[in-house]
Amino acid sequence: MMKVIPDWKEIGSVMKFVLTTFFIGFTLSLVVVACADEYYFGKTREELAREMFIVDSLIMDIKYQMDSTSIDFDRFYIDSQLDTHGYK
């Protein structure tokens, strides 16, 4: 009976080729799936648009409230330094 001795150099080069091909294929398929519009993780576009509208509305509300209740801090500071109340 004849013994078969494996050639480890050939097996190593084949394994490198297989792993490199697998890695490149996996990376390419991941890029394709990530860039496709029909595959997504998380919320739909409508849900995101709804939440963006709510957040934009809140930000505008805060801006309007800050504009209507703004205080001129420079004048407030100067007025507080003056003796307007008769106290010494």
PyMOL Python script that loads the backbone (N, CA, C, O; Angstrom):
from pymol import cmd

cmd.read_pdbstr("""\
ATOM      1  N   MET A   1       0.830  -1.171   0.000  1.00  0.00           N
ATOM      2  CA  MET A   1       0.000   0.000   0.000  1.00  0.00           C
ATOM      3  C   MET A   1       0.889   1.254   0.000  1.00  0.00           C
ATOM      4  O   MET A   1       1.905   1.334   0.691  1.00  0.00           O
ATOM      5  N   MET A   2       0.453   2.225  -0.811  1.00  0.00           N
ATOM      6  CA  MET A   2       1.256   3.417  -0.991  1.00  0.00           C
ATOM      7  C   MET A   2       0.716   4.544  -0.110  1.00  0.00           C
ATOM      8  O   MET A   2      -0.492   4.767  -0.040  1.00  0.00           O
ATOM      9  N   LYS A   3       1.618   5.243   0.553  1.00  0.00           N
ATOM     10  CA  LYS A   3       1.222   6.366   1.409  1.00  0.00           C
ATOM     11  C   LYS A   3       1.187   7.655   0.592  1.00  0.00           C
ATOM     12  O   LYS A   3       2.091   7.936  -0.195  1.00  0.00           O
ATOM     13  N   VAL A   4       0.117   8.435   0.798  1.00  0.00           N
ATOM     14  CA  VAL A   4       0.017   9.718   0.120  1.00  0.00           C
ATOM     15  C   VAL A   4       0.472  10.796   1.095  1.00  0.00           C
ATOM     16  O   VAL A   4      -0.093  10.941   2.179  1.00  0.00           O
ATOM     17  N   ILE A   5       1.472  11.533   0.712  1.00  0.00           N
ATOM     18  CA  ILE A   5       1.993  12.593   1.567  1.00  0.00           C
ATOM     19  C   ILE A   5       1.496  13.923   1.015  1.00  0.00           C
ATOM     20  O   ILE A   5       1.744  14.245  -0.147  1.00  0.00           O
ATOM     21  N   PRO A   6       0.790  14.702   1.846  1.00  0.00           N
ATOM     22  CA  PRO A   6       0.266  15.980   1.340  1.00  0.00           C
ATOM     23  C   PRO A   6       1.391  16.989   1.126  1.00  0.00           C
ATOM     24  O   PRO A   6       2.372  17.022   1.869  1.00  0.00           O
ATOM     25  N   ASP A   7       1.224  17.793   0.112  1.00  0.00           N
ATOM     26  CA  ASP A   7       2.181  18.858  -0.178  1.00  0.00           C
ATOM     27  C   ASP A   7       1.660  20.118   0.518  1.00  0.00           C
ATOM     28  O   ASP A   7       0.735  20.765   0.028  1.00  0.00           O
ATOM     29  N   TRP A   8       2.251  20.458   1.649  1.00  0.00           N
ATOM     30  CA  TRP A   8       1.734  21.553   2.472  1.00  0.00           C
ATOM     31  C   TRP A   8       1.884  22.915   1.811  1.00  0.00           C
ATOM     32  O   TRP A   8       1.078  23.810   2.065  1.00  0.00           O
ATOM     33  N   LYS A   9       2.889  23.090   0.975  1.00  0.00           N
ATOM     34  CA  LYS A   9       3.045  24.358   0.265  1.00  0.00           C
ATOM     35  C   LYS A   9       1.878  24.577  -0.699  1.00  0.00           C
ATOM     36  O   LYS A   9       1.339  25.680  -0.792  1.00  0.00           O
ATOM     37  N   GLU A  10       1.500  23.534  -1.403  1.00  0.00           N
ATOM     38  CA  GLU A  10       0.375  23.637  -2.343  1.00  0.00           C
ATOM     39  C   GLU A  10      -0.936  23.853  -1.598  1.00  0.00           C
ATOM     40  O   GLU A  10      -1.776  24.642  -2.032  1.00  0.00           O
ATOM     41  N   ILE A  11      -1.113  23.161  -0.486  1.00  0.00           N
ATOM     42  CA  ILE A  11      -2.333  23.333   0.316  1.00  0.00           C
ATOM     43  C   ILE A  11      -2.393  24.749   0.877  1.00  0.00           C
ATOM     44  O   ILE A  11      -3.458  25.364   0.902  1.00  0.00           O
ATOM     45  N   GLY A  12      -1.255  25.265   1.326  1.00  0.00           N
ATOM     46  CA  GLY A  12      -1.210  26.637   1.855  1.00  0.00           C
ATOM     47  C   GLY A  12      -1.565  27.661   0.797  1.00  0.00           C
ATOM     48  O   GLY A  12      -2.312  28.599   1.075  1.00  0.00           O
ATOM     49  N   SER A  13      -1.047  27.504  -0.411  1.00  0.00           N
ATOM     50  CA  SER A  13      -1.367  28.473  -1.470  1.00  0.00           C
ATOM     51  C   SER A  13      -2.833  28.368  -1.876  1.00  0.00           C
ATOM     52  O   SER A  13      -3.465  29.385  -2.165  1.00  0.00           O
ATOM     53  N   VAL A  14      -3.382  27.161  -1.904  1.00  0.00           N
ATOM     54  CA  VAL A  14      -4.803  26.991  -2.227  1.00  0.00           C
ATOM     55  C   VAL A  14      -5.662  27.623  -1.146  1.00  0.00           C
ATOM     56  O   VAL A  14      -6.658  28.278  -1.453  1.00  0.00           O
ATOM     57  N   MET A  15      -5.292  27.435   0.121  1.00  0.00           N
ATOM     58  CA  MET A  15      -6.071  28.021   1.225  1.00  0.00           C
ATOM     59  C   MET A  15      -6.009  29.550   1.179  1.00  0.00           C
ATOM     60  O   MET A  15      -7.015  30.214   1.430  1.00  0.00           O
ATOM     61  N   LYS A  16      -4.842  30.113   0.863  1.00  0.00           N
ATOM     62  CA  LYS A  16      -4.732  31.570   0.729  1.00  0.00           C
ATOM     63  C   LYS A  16      -5.633  32.075  -0.382  1.00  0.00           C
ATOM     64  O   LYS A  16      -6.310  33.091  -0.221  1.00  0.00           O
ATOM     65  N   PHE A  17      -5.648  31.374  -1.511  1.00  0.00           N
ATOM     66  CA  PHE A  17      -6.498  31.766  -2.629  1.00  0.00           C
ATOM     67  C   PHE A  17      -7.975  31.690  -2.250  1.00  0.00           C
ATOM     68  O   PHE A  17      -8.741  32.603  -2.558  1.00  0.00           O
ATOM     69  N   VAL A  18      -8.378  30.615  -1.589  1.00  0.00           N
ATOM     70  CA  VAL A  18      -9.781  30.437  -1.198  1.00  0.00           C
ATOM     71  C   VAL A  18     -10.193  31.514  -0.199  1.00  0.00           C
ATOM     72  O   VAL A  18     -11.262  32.104  -0.354  1.00  0.00           O
ATOM     73  N   LEU A  19      -9.389  31.786   0.810  1.00  0.00           N
ATOM     74  CA  LEU A  19      -9.727  32.791   1.811  1.00  0.00           C
ATOM     75  C   LEU A  19      -9.741  34.195   1.214  1.00  0.00           C
ATOM     76  O   LEU A  19     -10.612  34.996   1.552  1.00  0.00           O
ATOM     77  N   THR A  20      -8.798  34.502   0.339  1.00  0.00           N
ATOM     78  CA  THR A  20      -8.773  35.814  -0.312  1.00  0.00           C
ATOM     79  C   THR A  20     -10.008  35.999  -1.188  1.00  0.00           C
ATOM     80  O   THR A  20     -10.636  37.057  -1.165  1.00  0.00           O
ATOM     81  N   THR A  21     -10.354  34.974  -1.956  1.00  0.00           N
ATOM     82  CA  THR A  21     -11.550  35.042  -2.804  1.00  0.00           C
ATOM     83  C   THR A  21     -12.805  35.198  -1.961  1.00  0.00           C
ATOM     84  O   THR A  21     -13.686  35.988  -2.302  1.00  0.00           O
ATOM     85  N   PHE A  22     -12.898  34.459  -0.871  1.00  0.00           N
ATOM     86  CA  PHE A  22     -14.054  34.563   0.017  1.00  0.00           C
ATOM     87  C   PHE A  22     -14.148  35.965   0.613  1.00  0.00           C
ATOM     88  O   PHE A  22     -15.233  36.544   0.643  1.00  0.00           O
ATOM     89  N   PHE A  23     -13.047  36.515   1.081  1.00  0.00           N
ATOM     90  CA  PHE A  23     -13.047  37.849   1.689  1.00  0.00           C
ATOM     91  C   PHE A  23     -13.463  38.918   0.682  1.00  0.00           C
ATOM     92  O   PHE A  23     -14.275  39.787   0.999  1.00  0.00           O
ATOM     93  N   ILE A  24     -12.912  38.859  -0.526  1.00  0.00           N
ATOM     94  CA  ILE A  24     -13.266  39.839  -1.557  1.00  0.00           C
ATOM     95  C   ILE A  24     -14.730  39.702  -1.938  1.00  0.00           C
ATOM     96  O   ILE A  24     -15.427  40.706  -2.086  1.00  0.00           O
ATOM     97  N   GLY A  25     -15.204  38.478  -2.097  1.00  0.00           N
ATOM     98  CA  GLY A  25     -16.618  38.262  -2.432  1.00  0.00           C
ATOM     99  C   GLY A  25     -17.541  38.738  -1.327  1.00  0.00           C
ATOM    100  O   GLY A  25     -18.570  39.354  -1.604  1.00  0.00           O
ATOM    101  N   PHE A  26     -17.189  38.462  -0.086  1.00  0.00           N
ATOM    102  CA  PHE A  26     -18.008  38.909   1.041  1.00  0.00           C
ATOM    103  C   PHE A  26     -18.038  40.432   1.124  1.00  0.00           C
ATOM    104  O   PHE A  26     -19.094  41.018   1.358  1.00  0.00           O
ATOM    105  N   THR A  27     -16.894  41.072   0.934  1.00  0.00           N
ATOM    106  CA  THR A  27     -16.825  42.540   0.972  1.00  0.00           C
ATOM    107  C   THR A  27     -17.657  43.156  -0.147  1.00  0.00           C
ATOM    108  O   THR A  27     -18.397  44.113   0.083  1.00  0.00           O
ATOM    109  N   LEU A  28     -17.541  42.619  -1.344  1.00  0.00           N
ATOM    110  CA  LEU A  28     -18.325  43.147  -2.463  1.00  0.00           C
ATOM    111  C   LEU A  28     -19.832  42.962  -2.249  1.00  0.00           C
ATOM    112  O   LEU A  28     -20.621  43.861  -2.538  1.00  0.00           O
ATOM    113  N   SER A  29     -20.218  41.806  -1.748  1.00  0.00           N
ATOM    114  CA  SER A  29     -21.652  41.585  -1.505  1.00  0.00           C
ATOM    115  C   SER A  29     -22.162  42.495  -0.386  1.00  0.00           C
ATOM    116  O   SER A  29     -23.303  42.952  -0.442  1.00  0.00           O
ATOM    117  N   LEU A  30     -21.355  42.758   0.607  1.00  0.00           N
ATOM    118  CA  LEU A  30     -21.748  43.678   1.677  1.00  0.00           C
ATOM    119  C   LEU A  30     -21.911  45.096   1.148  1.00  0.00           C
ATOM    120  O   LEU A  30     -22.847  45.796   1.536  1.00  0.00           O
ATOM    121  N   VAL A  31     -21.014  45.526   0.269  1.00  0.00           N
ATOM    122  CA  VAL A  31     -21.110  46.855  -0.329  1.00  0.00           C
ATOM    123  C   VAL A  31     -22.364  46.969  -1.190  1.00  0.00           C
ATOM    124  O   VAL A  31     -23.057  47.985  -1.143  1.00  0.00           O
ATOM    125  N   VAL A  32     -22.656  45.946  -1.967  1.00  0.00           N
ATOM    126  CA  VAL A  32     -23.845  45.966  -2.827  1.00  0.00           C
ATOM    127  C   VAL A  32     -25.112  46.035  -1.991  1.00  0.00           C
ATOM    128  O   VAL A  32     -26.016  46.808  -2.306  1.00  0.00           O
ATOM    129  N   VAL A  33     -25.192  45.249  -0.942  1.00  0.00           N
ATOM    130  CA  VAL A  33     -26.383  45.251  -0.089  1.00  0.00           C
ATOM    131  C   VAL A  33     -26.513  46.575   0.655  1.00  0.00           C
ATOM    132  O   VAL A  33     -27.625  47.076   0.828  1.00  0.00           O
ATOM    133  N   ALA A  34     -25.403  47.146   1.097  1.00  0.00           N
ATOM    134  CA  ALA A  34     -25.455  48.413   1.829  1.00  0.00           C
ATOM    135  C   ALA A  34     -25.873  49.569   0.930  1.00  0.00           C
ATOM    136  O   ALA A  34     -26.523  50.504   1.396  1.00  0.00           O
ATOM    137  N   CYS A  35     -25.516  49.522  -0.336  1.00  0.00           N
ATOM    138  CA  CYS A  35     -25.830  50.621  -1.250  1.00  0.00           C
ATOM    139  C   CYS A  35     -27.187  50.469  -1.924  1.00  0.00           C
ATOM    140  O   CYS A  35     -27.674  51.418  -2.539  1.00  0.00           O
ATOM    141  N   ALA A  36     -27.800  49.314  -1.824  1.00  0.00           N
ATOM    142  CA  ALA A  36     -29.091  49.104  -2.473  1.00  0.00           C
ATOM    143  C   ALA A  36     -30.201  49.752  -1.657  1.00  0.00           C
ATOM    144  O   ALA A  36     -30.200  49.686  -0.428  1.00  0.00           O
ATOM    145  N   ASP A  37     -31.138  50.374  -2.343  1.00  0.00           N
ATOM    146  CA  ASP A  37     -32.244  51.042  -1.659  1.00  0.00           C
ATOM    147  C   ASP A  37     -33.313  50.070  -1.179  1.00  0.00           C
ATOM    148  O   ASP A  37     -34.032  50.364  -0.224  1.00  0.00           O
ATOM    149  N   GLU A  38     -33.424  48.931  -1.821  1.00  0.00           N
ATOM    150  CA  GLU A  38     -34.489  48.017  -1.423  1.00  0.00           C
ATOM    151  C   GLU A  38     -34.151  47.188  -0.189  1.00  0.00           C
ATOM    152  O   GLU A  38     -35.031  46.557   0.396  1.00  0.00           O
ATOM    153  N   TYR A  39     -32.881  47.187   0.209  1.00  0.00           N
ATOM    154  CA  TYR A  39     -32.484  46.509   1.440  1.00  0.00           C
ATOM    155  C   TYR A  39     -32.047  47.562   2.439  1.00  0.00           C
ATOM    156  O   TYR A  39     -31.177  48.376   2.130  1.00  0.00           O
ATOM    157  N   TYR A  40     -32.620  47.567   3.615  1.00  0.00           N
ATOM    158  CA  TYR A  40     -32.253  48.555   4.614  1.00  0.00           C
ATOM    159  C   TYR A  40     -32.413  47.950   5.997  1.00  0.00           C
ATOM    160  O   TYR A  40     -33.128  46.966   6.187  1.00  0.00           O
ATOM    161  N   PHE A  41     -31.747  48.545   6.937  1.00  0.00           N
ATOM    162  CA  PHE A  41     -31.844  48.144   8.329  1.00  0.00           C
ATOM    163  C   PHE A  41     -32.440  49.314   9.091  1.00  0.00           C
ATOM    164  O   PHE A  41     -31.996  50.449   8.917  1.00  0.00           O
ATOM    165  N   GLY A  42     -33.415  49.069   9.915  1.00  0.00           N
ATOM    166  CA  GLY A  42     -33.988  50.142  10.722  1.00  0.00           C
ATOM    167  C   GLY A  42     -35.310  50.615  10.181  1.00  0.00           C
ATOM    168  O   GLY A  42     -36.159  49.812   9.795  1.00  0.00           O
ATOM    169  N   LYS A  43     -35.485  51.924  10.151  1.00  0.00           N
ATOM    170  CA  LYS A  43     -36.769  52.522   9.817  1.00  0.00           C
ATOM    171  C   LYS A  43     -36.909  52.765   8.323  1.00  0.00           C
ATOM    172  O   LYS A  43     -35.919  52.856   7.598  1.00  0.00           O
ATOM    173  N   THR A  44     -38.150  52.868   7.877  1.00  0.00           N
ATOM    174  CA  THR A  44     -38.411  53.171   6.476  1.00  0.00           C
ATOM    175  C   THR A  44     -38.175  54.652   6.226  1.00  0.00           C
ATOM    176  O   THR A  44     -38.016  55.435   7.163  1.00  0.00           O
ATOM    177  N   ARG A  45     -38.154  55.023   4.966  1.00  0.00           N
ATOM    178  CA  ARG A  45     -37.936  56.430   4.618  1.00  0.00           C
ATOM    179  C   ARG A  45     -39.068  57.309   5.125  1.00  0.00           C
ATOM    180  O   ARG A  45     -38.834  58.448   5.530  1.00  0.00           O
ATOM    181  N   GLU A  46     -40.285  56.795   5.106  1.00  0.00           N
ATOM    182  CA  GLU A  46     -41.418  57.581   5.585  1.00  0.00           C
ATOM    183  C   GLU A  46     -41.305  57.853   7.082  1.00  0.00           C
ATOM    184  O   GLU A  46     -41.588  58.961   7.537  1.00  0.00           O
ATOM    185  N   GLU A  47     -40.891  56.839   7.850  1.00  0.00           N
ATOM    186  CA  GLU A  47     -40.726  57.034   9.292  1.00  0.00           C
ATOM    187  C   GLU A  47     -39.607  58.039   9.584  1.00  0.00           C
ATOM    188  O   GLU A  47     -39.738  58.879  10.474  1.00  0.00           O
ATOM    189  N   LEU A  48     -38.515  57.945   8.833  1.00  0.00           N
ATOM    190  CA  LEU A  48     -37.423  58.902   9.021  1.00  0.00           C
ATOM    191  C   LEU A  48     -37.853  60.314   8.648  1.00  0.00           C
ATOM    192  O   LEU A  48     -37.511  61.272   9.342  1.00  0.00           O
ATOM    193  N   ALA A  49     -38.603  60.447   7.554  1.00  0.00           N
ATOM    194  CA  ALA A  49     -39.070  61.778   7.140  1.00  0.00           C
ATOM    195  C   ALA A  49     -40.007  62.364   8.188  1.00  0.00           C
ATOM    196  O   ALA A  49     -39.948  63.561   8.471  1.00  0.00           O
ATOM    197  N   ARG A  50     -40.869  61.534   8.764  1.00  0.00           N
ATOM    198  CA  ARG A  50     -41.790  61.994   9.804  1.00  0.00           C
ATOM    199  C   ARG A  50     -41.019  62.476  11.031  1.00  0.00           C
ATOM    200  O   ARG A  50     -41.328  63.533  11.582  1.00  0.00           O
ATOM    201  N   GLU A  51     -40.026  61.714  11.457  1.00  0.00           N
ATOM    202  CA  GLU A  51     -39.237  62.108  12.620  1.00  0.00           C
ATOM    203  C   GLU A  51     -38.405  63.363  12.331  1.00  0.00           C
ATOM    204  O   GLU A  51     -38.244  64.213  13.207  1.00  0.00           O
ATOM    205  N   MET A  52     -37.879  63.481  11.112  1.00  0.00           N
ATOM    206  CA  MET A  52     -37.116  64.679  10.755  1.00  0.00           C
ATOM    207  C   MET A  52     -38.019  65.906  10.769  1.00  0.00           C
ATOM    208  O   MET A  52     -37.585  66.983  11.178  1.00  0.00           O
ATOM    209  N   PHE A  53     -39.264  65.762  10.330  1.00  0.00           N
ATOM    210  CA  PHE A  53     -40.203  66.872  10.353  1.00  0.00           C
ATOM    211  C   PHE A  53     -40.488  67.306  11.791  1.00  0.00           C
ATOM    212  O   PHE A  53     -40.539  68.500  12.085  1.00  0.00           O
ATOM    213  N   ILE A  54     -40.672  66.342  12.675  1.00  0.00           N
ATOM    214  CA  ILE A  54     -40.946  66.648  14.085  1.00  0.00           C
ATOM    215  C   ILE A  54     -39.748  67.369  14.707  1.00  0.00           C
ATOM    216  O   ILE A  54     -39.918  68.360  15.417  1.00  0.00           O
ATOM    217  N   VAL A  55     -38.541  66.873  14.439  1.00  0.00           N
ATOM    218  CA  VAL A  55     -37.340  67.488  15.005  1.00  0.00           C
ATOM    219  C   VAL A  55     -37.147  68.897  14.447  1.00  0.00           C
ATOM    220  O   VAL A  55     -36.823  69.822  15.191  1.00  0.00           O
ATOM    221  N   ASP A  56     -37.346  69.061  13.136  1.00  0.00           N
ATOM    222  CA  ASP A  56     -37.226  70.396  12.543  1.00  0.00           C
ATOM    223  C   ASP A  56     -38.248  71.361  13.132  1.00  0.00           C
ATOM    224  O   ASP A  56     -37.934  72.527  13.373  1.00  0.00           O
ATOM    225  N   SER A  57     -39.473  70.883  13.367  1.00  0.00           N
ATOM    226  CA  SER A  57     -40.502  71.731  13.962  1.00  0.00           C
ATOM    227  C   SER A  57     -40.115  72.154  15.373  1.00  0.00           C
ATOM    228  O   SER A  57     -40.316  73.307  15.756  1.00  0.00           O
ATOM    229  N   LEU A  58     -39.562  71.228  16.143  1.00  0.00           N
ATOM    230  CA  LEU A  58     -39.131  71.563  17.508  1.00  0.00           C
ATOM    231  C   LEU A  58     -37.986  72.564  17.494  1.00  0.00           C
ATOM    232  O   LEU A  58     -37.956  73.485  18.310  1.00  0.00           O
ATOM    233  N   ILE A  59     -37.047  72.392  16.577  1.00  0.00           N
ATOM    234  CA  ILE A  59     -35.926  73.328  16.494  1.00  0.00           C
ATOM    235  C   ILE A  59     -36.422  74.715  16.132  1.00  0.00           C
ATOM    236  O   ILE A  59     -35.981  75.699  16.725  1.00  0.00           O
ATOM    237  N   MET A  60     -37.336  74.813  15.164  1.00  0.00           N
ATOM    238  CA  MET A  60     -37.882  76.118  14.784  1.00  0.00           C
ATOM    239  C   MET A  60     -38.657  76.732  15.946  1.00  0.00           C
ATOM    240  O   MET A  60     -38.585  77.941  16.167  1.00  0.00           O
ATOM    241  N   ASP A  61     -39.398  75.911  16.688  1.00  0.00           N
ATOM    242  CA  ASP A  61     -40.138  76.386  17.860  1.00  0.00           C
ATOM    243  C   ASP A  61     -39.177  76.975  18.888  1.00  0.00           C
ATOM    244  O   ASP A  61     -39.437  78.042  19.444  1.00  0.00           O
ATOM    245  N   ILE A  62     -38.083  76.292  19.138  1.00  0.00           N
ATOM    246  CA  ILE A  62     -37.101  76.778  20.102  1.00  0.00           C
ATOM    247  C   ILE A  62     -36.482  78.089  19.619  1.00  0.00           C
ATOM    248  O   ILE A  62     -36.282  79.007  20.415  1.00  0.00           O
ATOM    249  N   LYS A  63     -36.175  78.185  18.321  1.00  0.00           N
ATOM    250  CA  LYS A  63     -35.605  79.427  17.779  1.00  0.00           C
ATOM    251  C   LYS A  63     -36.571  80.591  17.952  1.00  0.00           C
ATOM    252  O   LYS A  63     -36.166  81.683  18.351  1.00  0.00           O
ATOM    253  N   TYR A  64     -37.860  80.359  17.648  1.00  0.00           N
ATOM    254  CA  TYR A  64     -38.843  81.434  17.802  1.00  0.00           C
ATOM    255  C   TYR A  64     -38.990  81.853  19.253  1.00  0.00           C
ATOM    256  O   TYR A  64     -39.113  83.044  19.541  1.00  0.00           O
ATOM    257  N   GLN A  65     -38.981  80.896  20.175  1.00  0.00           N
ATOM    258  CA  GLN A  65     -39.099  81.234  21.592  1.00  0.00           C
ATOM    259  C   GLN A  65     -37.871  81.996  22.074  1.00  0.00           C
ATOM    260  O   GLN A  65     -37.991  82.923  22.875  1.00  0.00           O
ATOM    261  N   MET A  66     -36.698  81.616  21.594  1.00  0.00           N
ATOM    262  CA  MET A  66     -35.488  82.335  22.001  1.00  0.00           C
ATOM    263  C   MET A  66     -35.482  83.746  21.437  1.00  0.00           C
ATOM    264  O   MET A  66     -35.027  84.673  22.108  1.00  0.00           O
ATOM    265  N   ASP A  67     -35.979  83.930  20.214  1.00  0.00           N
ATOM    266  CA  ASP A  67     -36.032  85.267  19.629  1.00  0.00           C
ATOM    267  C   ASP A  67     -37.011  86.159  20.371  1.00  0.00           C
ATOM    268  O   ASP A  67     -36.749  87.348  20.551  1.00  0.00           O
ATOM    269  N   SER A  68     -38.129  85.607  20.803  1.00  0.00           N
ATOM    270  CA  SER A  68     -39.145  86.434  21.446  1.00  0.00           C
ATOM    271  C   SER A  68     -38.814  86.747  22.897  1.00  0.00           C
ATOM    272  O   SER A  68     -39.348  87.705  23.455  1.00  0.00           O
ATOM    273  N   THR A  69     -37.951  85.966  23.513  1.00  0.00           N
ATOM    274  CA  THR A  69     -37.615  86.197  24.927  1.00  0.00           C
ATOM    275  C   THR A  69     -36.151  86.565  25.109  1.00  0.00           C
ATOM    276  O   THR A  69     -35.588  86.367  26.186  1.00  0.00           O
ATOM    277  N   SER A  70     -35.536  87.097  24.065  1.00  0.00           N
ATOM    278  CA  SER A  70     -34.113  87.395  24.172  1.00  0.00           C
ATOM    279  C   SER A  70     -33.886  88.580  25.103  1.00  0.00           C
ATOM    280  O   SER A  70     -34.698  89.502  25.184  1.00  0.00           O
ATOM    281  N   ILE A  71     -32.782  88.526  25.784  1.00  0.00           N
ATOM    282  CA  ILE A  71     -32.399  89.570  26.726  1.00  0.00           C
ATOM    283  C   ILE A  71     -31.085  90.155  26.235  1.00  0.00           C
ATOM    284  O   ILE A  71     -30.172  89.425  25.850  1.00  0.00           O
ATOM    285  N   ASP A  72     -31.001  91.461  26.254  1.00  0.00           N
ATOM    286  CA  ASP A  72     -29.747  92.110  25.902  1.00  0.00           C
ATOM    287  C   ASP A  72     -28.857  92.069  27.139  1.00  0.00           C
ATOM    288  O   ASP A  72     -28.953  92.926  28.017  1.00  0.00           O
ATOM    289  N   PHE A  73     -27.990  91.060  27.196  1.00  0.00           N
ATOM    290  CA  PHE A  73     -27.206  90.834  28.399  1.00  0.00           C
ATOM    291  C   PHE A  73     -26.200  91.955  28.650  1.00  0.00           C
ATOM    292  O   PHE A  73     -25.880  92.233  29.806  1.00  0.00           O
ATOM    293  N   ASP A  74     -25.696  92.601  27.609  1.00  0.00           N
ATOM    294  CA  ASP A  74     -24.761  93.709  27.820  1.00  0.00           C
ATOM    295  C   ASP A  74     -25.474  94.858  28.534  1.00  0.00           C
ATOM    296  O   ASP A  74     -24.931  95.423  29.483  1.00  0.00           O
ATOM    297  N   ARG A  75     -26.648  95.199  28.104  1.00  0.00           N
ATOM    298  CA  ARG A  75     -27.409  96.282  28.736  1.00  0.00           C
ATOM    299  C   ARG A  75     -27.841  95.883  30.150  1.00  0.00           C
ATOM    300  O   ARG A  75     -27.816  96.696  31.074  1.00  0.00           O
ATOM    301  N   PHE A  76     -28.240  94.613  30.297  1.00  0.00           N
ATOM    302  CA  PHE A  76     -28.639  94.124  31.614  1.00  0.00           C
ATOM    303  C   PHE A  76     -27.479  94.219  32.593  1.00  0.00           C
ATOM    304  O   PHE A  76     -27.675  94.592  33.750  1.00  0.00           O
ATOM    305  N   TYR A  77     -26.277  93.886  32.145  1.00  0.00           N
ATOM    306  CA  TYR A  77     -25.102  93.952  33.001  1.00  0.00           C
ATOM    307  C   TYR A  77     -24.795  95.401  33.386  1.00  0.00           C
ATOM    308  O   TYR A  77     -24.504  95.695  34.545  1.00  0.00           O
ATOM    309  N   ILE A  78     -24.862  96.290  32.413  1.00  0.00           N
ATOM    310  CA  ILE A  78     -24.587  97.705  32.700  1.00  0.00           C
ATOM    311  C   ILE A  78     -25.638  98.261  33.652  1.00  0.00           C
ATOM    312  O   ILE A  78     -25.292  98.964  34.601  1.00  0.00           O
ATOM    313  N   ASP A  79     -26.911  97.961  33.421  1.00  0.00           N
ATOM    314  CA  ASP A  79     -27.972  98.450  34.286  1.00  0.00           C
ATOM    315  C   ASP A  79     -27.818  97.926  35.711  1.00  0.00           C
ATOM    316  O   ASP A  79     -28.125  98.629  36.674  1.00  0.00           O
ATOM    317  N   SER A  80     -27.347  96.703  35.839  1.00  0.00           N
ATOM    318  CA  SER A  80     -27.206  96.159  37.183  1.00  0.00           C
ATOM    319  C   SER A  80     -26.045  96.788  37.926  1.00  0.00           C
ATOM    320  O   SER A  80     -26.012  96.745  39.156  1.00  0.00           O
ATOM    321  N   GLN A  81     -25.101  97.368  37.222  1.00  0.00           N
ATOM    322  CA  GLN A  81     -23.964  98.011  37.861  1.00  0.00           C
ATOM    323  C   GLN A  81     -24.277  99.438  38.295  1.00  0.00           C
ATOM    324  O   GLN A  81     -23.611  99.986  39.173  1.00  0.00           O
ATOM    325  N   LEU A  82     -25.282 100.030  37.683  1.00  0.00           N
ATOM    326  CA  LEU A  82     -25.638 101.398  38.043  1.00  0.00           C
ATOM    327  C   LEU A  82     -26.449 101.422  39.331  1.00  0.00           C
ATOM    328  O   LEU A  82     -27.101 100.439  39.684  1.00  0.00           O
ATOM    329  N   ASP A  83     -26.405 102.537  40.019  1.00  0.00           N
ATOM    330  CA  ASP A  83     -27.157 102.688  41.245  1.00  0.00           C
ATOM    331  C   ASP A  83     -28.527 103.279  40.885  1.00  0.00           C
ATOM    332  O   ASP A  83     -28.774 104.469  41.080  1.00  0.00           O
ATOM    333  N   THR A  84     -29.407 102.425  40.356  1.00  0.00           N
ATOM    334  CA  THR A  84     -30.737 102.919  39.905  1.00  0.00           C
ATOM    335  C   THR A  84     -31.773 102.794  41.009  1.00  0.00           C
ATOM    336  O   THR A  84     -32.830 103.418  40.925  1.00  0.00           O
ATOM    337  N   HIS A  85     -31.502 102.012  42.033  1.00  0.00           N
ATOM    338  CA  HIS A  85     -32.503 101.759  43.056  1.00  0.00           C
ATOM    339  C   HIS A  85     -32.306 102.616  44.314  1.00  0.00           C
ATOM    340  O   HIS A  85     -33.079 102.502  45.264  1.00  0.00           O
ATOM    341  N   GLY A  86     -31.315 103.441  44.324  1.00  0.00           N
ATOM    342  CA  GLY A  86     -31.080 104.278  45.484  1.00  0.00           C
ATOM    343  C   GLY A  86     -30.271 103.600  46.559  1.00  0.00           C
ATOM    344  O   GLY A  86     -30.094 104.163  47.639  1.00  0.00           O
ATOM    345  N   TYR A  87     -29.769 102.396  46.295  1.00  0.00           N
ATOM    346  CA  TYR A  87     -28.954 101.692  47.283  1.00  0.00           C
ATOM    347  C   TYR A  87     -27.485 102.052  47.081  1.00  0.00           C
ATOM    348  O   TYR A  87     -27.021 102.204  45.951  1.00  0.00           O
ATOM    349  N   LYS A  88     -26.764 102.186  48.187  1.00  0.00           N
ATOM    350  CA  LYS A  88     -25.341 102.483  48.078  1.00  0.00           C
ATOM    351  C   LYS A  88     -24.507 101.398  48.643  1.00  0.00           C
ATOM    352  O   LYS A  88     -23.280 101.492  48.630  1.00  0.00           O
TER     353      LYS A  88
END
""", "prot")
cmd.dss("prot")
cmd.show_as("cartoon", "prot")
cmd.util.cbc("prot")
cmd.orient("prot")
